[in-house]
Amino acid sequence: MRARRWLAVAAAAAVGLGACGDGGGERLTAEELRTRANAICADLQEDVQGAFADLQPDDEPTAYQGAIAKLLVVVDAAAERLADLEPPAELEARYDEALAAFARGEEAVREAGRTPEASATVFAGETDPFDEANAAFDGLGLTTCGTGSTGTSP
């Protein structure tokens, strides 16, 4: 298991809970959205590294299940912050699409977290549940929330 996949998952997951526009605040400019969302995702990356600090590739599947449970806790907190961001009108539809793509990926991870065996393999394949969301975030310039969220192997 590569830590970079976990980081990509967490960063993508951070935006998946809730729809944009729920915060009731003023709309951000495109640059403000990028700056704020990328900062939230950078904070999340640190939290994810802490959540998976003790996880090793040869650990038992139950260790992976525990790591997914920790992941979902930090992701939920970051997701609330990201859902409060008000994108500019011209980016709103694409931002909503990115959030929807993430929601599908997060649900796959949440489902995998229900069993130790699935937890240990959810990110072991050629693709991961957040590939679609990563691409959508990259397209918005939210690279810290997209593919720029990858780290290094443990």
Stockholm file with secondary structure:
# STOCKHOLM 1.0

chainA/1-154         MRARRWLAVAAAAAVGLGACGDGGGERLTAEELRTRANAICADLQEDVQGAFADLQPDDEPTAYQGAIAKLLVVVDAAAERLADLEPPAELEARYDEALAAFARGEEAVREAGRTPEASATVFAGETDPFDEANAAFDGLGLTTCGTGSTGTSP
#=GR chainA/1-154 SS CCHHHHHHHHHHHTTCSSCTTTTCCCCCCHHHHHHHHHHHHHHHHHHHHHHTTTCCTTSCHHHHHHHHHHHHHHHHHHHHHHHTCCCCHHHHHHHHHHHHHHHHHHHHHHHHTTSHHHHHHTTSSSSCTTHHHHHHHHHTTCTTTTGGGCCCCC
#=GC SS_cons         CCHHHHHHHHHHHTTCSSCTTTTCCCCCCHHHHHHHHHHHHHHHHHHHHHHTTTCCTTSCHHHHHHHHHHHHHHHHHHHHHHHTCCCCHHHHHHHHHHHHHHHHHHHHHHHHTTSHHHHHHTTSSSSCTTHHHHHHHHHTTCTTTTGGGCCCCC
//
